[in-house]
């Protein structure tokens, strides 16, 4: 058993070197496939990063009536936080709102003067609500409208909810995000499937060139394991080498694209490459090995039938 | 030792008949030549024997074993009892003469010591001791066929099957190959050979089976080439 494993390994390596050109072709095609896979991972990351960035900019603001008590606002805040769709609620008191307003208009003497004329604070407190998903703003807004409807008319709390103004923009954004995600997944699947088929076919061709050899092996009474072993091993070697080559190709690409993606998506692809190197290595080399092994096993099966 | 019992083989759903109820026996240590025109069914007959093809009807026995009842996984073990030699040599192009012969032993699960001992003996028997490290494309046709014979005998099989072993060879190489086959037969191995070569058959003076259109038409103990 051990001698025969040793022989399979040796004959796999020898076959790899003596058919250097065929091996090179198979590695090349596998590398292209894995580069497509790696590129897809990058694109997916960029897309996710930019989408979550856009999503984080969407929110609902609830403005309170100026001079409202803080206690009922905090009650509203905690009842909002208990909703399953709500990710985060930020409270801004009327003093903070005033300070922010002053900071925003610090170069605008006229506005500041007008504010000073008023004497007391004209701004109300506000709650900024962020949902877990953009599609959930509708239900949060409905909840707030119901709250407003339930208030007693002589001591109102909620002044304005800015969702209805933003509703069209939010809905449109939700649609765009959905469409972009769906299209990119479909494109990815099509590209990956196409390159897997090409890689599979190339490995089939490399085994096709050895079909005479396989029939000879059968004639001298080699067991199927003994025939298949070296070819499967070569498939594994193609996969490992192609995976490593792909990482070597992606490194300078990520390095080159890094600053650009930082500026445009505020997501640095090179940092991602470095921080997730282990993950990328496992995915690329792993899928290389799986592709190589499965392709050679399937391709050789038809020559082992009697 | 080998017994064909009414073996028939039809292709294309009965349209072309390769073998028609062929029945014959081969005794141990015989040297049998099978002659016939192209398409007479010689090669099909040999394929039945090494289980590369199944008969449409009838049975092929090796000793008391029905070859075609063997499972796919036990076929390799059976094939190791038979050495095969072909017109087109069927050597592994990426392996040297030595490795080609050693491969048959490796496939058999022999130890490295046995391989180191038996391969030179086999090469010596076919007079190729000096070409051990040449690749097949560096050898002449006669030399390639001798490597193939060395590969066939290295596992000490019970039978050697040679399918037109001299078909691609010049007269001198043909003579050498036939002499080697004869020597192997003299050492106690059964040989079954198909051929077109009248000179070979007439010089051998051994049993000759003549085939035509899938049937055995003559079977002579000390035959001549009659067609």
Contacts between the chains, C-beta under 8 A, distances in Angstrom:
chain1	res1	chain2	res2	distance
A	3	B	109	7.4
A	3	B	111	6.9
A	3	B	112	7.1
A	4	B	106	7.6
A	4	B	109	6.3
A	7	B	106	5.1
A	14	B	94	7.7
A	15	B	94	6.8
A	18	B	94	4.5
A	19	B	94	6.9
A	212	B	90	7.1
A	212	B	93	7.9
A	213	B	92	5.3
A	213	B	93	7.4
A	213	B	94	7.4
A	215	B	90	7.4
A	216	B	90	4.8
A	216	B	91	7.4
A	216	B	92	5.8
A	217	B	92	7.8
A	217	B	103	7.5
A	217	B	107	6.7
A	218	B	76	7.4
A	218	B	79	7.3
A	219	B	50	7.0
A	219	B	52	7.9
A	219	B	79	6.7
A	219	B	84	5.2
A	219	B	90	6.9
A	220	B	79	7.3
A	220	B	80	7.6
A	220	B	84	7.7
A	220	B	103	6.7
A	220	B	104	4.1
A	220	B	107	5.4
A	220	B	151	6.8
A	221	B	76	4.8
A	221	B	77	7.0
A	221	B	78	7.7
A	221	B	79	3.9
A	221	B	80	3.6
A	221	B	104	7.4
A	221	B	107	5.7
A	221	B	108	6.4
A	221	B	155	7.7
A	222	B	76	6.2
A	222	B	103	7.7
A	222	B	107	3.5
A	223	B	73	7.8
A	223	B	76	4.5
A	223	B	77	8.0
A	223	B	107	7.2
A	224	B	73	7.4
A	224	B	76	7.3
A	226	B	106	7.8
A	226	B	107	5.6
A	306	B	51	6.8
A	306	B	52	6.9
A	306	B	72	6.0
A	306	B	75	6.4
